[in-house]
Amino acid sequence: VQLQASGGGLVQAGGSLRLSCAASRRIYSSYAMAWFRQPPGKEREFVASLSWGDSRTKYADSVKGRFTMTRDRVQNSVYLQMNSLKPEDTAVYFCAARSGSPYVSHTQDYDYWGQGTLVTVSS
């Protein structure tokens, strides 16, 4: 499956952005989708994941209460609503997919990746 991420941009601290990730085909109920991010000069890190079948989610501690991941089955898309953004949220954001549990957070556990979309939060 091919993934296409979009929605990044420049926003002031405290602002909001909504990222989108569209899949090239139907996503099966056994799949999990996720968002990762890679801050400048740092390694890629887990942000959030979602079970396609029942929408259960998992979040990194750093974004809990500020970010919300959702899905649209008709559009075969996932979204990441990011509120109360902080400068430390600045990163390239990637969407990813895997067949299996959503409760994994290592990059090597995900089989499909989209291109990144840059989010810059100014102070």
N, C-alpha and C positions, 0 to 999 in steps of 0.2 A: 504494500500500500504506500502511495506517495502522500506526503503531508505538506501543506502550504500554510505557513504562519504569516500573519499580518497584524497591523494595528500599533506597532511601535511608534515612538516619537519623543519629542521633548516636552516635558511637563515640569511645573514648579513643585517644590516640596509641598505636601499636603493635597496635591491634586490627584486625579484619577485617570486611568487608561483602561481600555478593554482590548485584550489581545484575542485574535481568532486563529483557529487552526482547522483547515478544511482537508478532509481525506478524499482521495481519488476514487474510492469505492465504498461500498457498504461496510460498516464496521460490525463485526460479530459480537454477540453478547459476551463471549468469553474473553474479549479483549479488554485491556486497560490502556488508558491514555494518560499522558503526563506532560507537565511543563518542567523544564530545567532552565537554568540561567548560568551565564558565564560572565562574571564581572571582569573588568579590564585587568589583565595580568594575573588572573586567578583561574582555578580549575572550575569546570562545570559542576553545578550543584543542583540538587533536587529542590523543587518548589512545591509541586502539588501533583496528585494523581487521582484518577477517577475510574471506577468500574463501569464499563459501558453498559453492562446488563442492568445494574440497579442504582447507578449514580453514587454509590458510596465513595467518599473522598478521604484523602489523607493530605495533610499539609506540613510543610517544614515549620518548625517553631518560629522562625523569623518572620513568617507571613501570616500566621494564624490570627484570625480576627480582622485582617485587612484585605486578604485576597480570597476570592471565591471562584472555584472551578465548576463549570456546568457543561452540559452537552445538549445537542439538538440532534435527535435521531433522524429526522427527516433530511436535514442538511448534511448529515455525517460530519458534524463539526463539534469542536470543543472550544470553550471560551475561558479566559482568565480575566475576571474583573478585579482590577487592582485599585484599591482606595488608600487614602492616607499615605501616599508614596513618600519615600525617604530617599535622600541622595544615595544611600547604600543599596538601594534597589536598582541602581544603574547597572545595566548588563545587556548582553545579547540573550534574548529569550528563545528557547527552542521547544517545539512540541515533539512528542515521541509516542510510540505505540508498541505494545507487546501483546502476545497471547498468553493470558494467565492473570495471576493475582495483581491487583493494583497496589498491594502493600509492599512494594519493593522500591528502593530509591537509589539504586546504583545505575550509572549510565550503561554498564555492560549488560544489564538485565533487559534493556529495551532494544528491539530489533529494527524499528523504523524511526527515521528522524526527518524532520523538516528542516528547511534552511532557517536561520535565525532572524529575529527582528529586534532591532536595537531600541532599548528604552533608556532614555537619559533623564534623570531627575536633578534639576538644578536647585541649589540651596538659596 
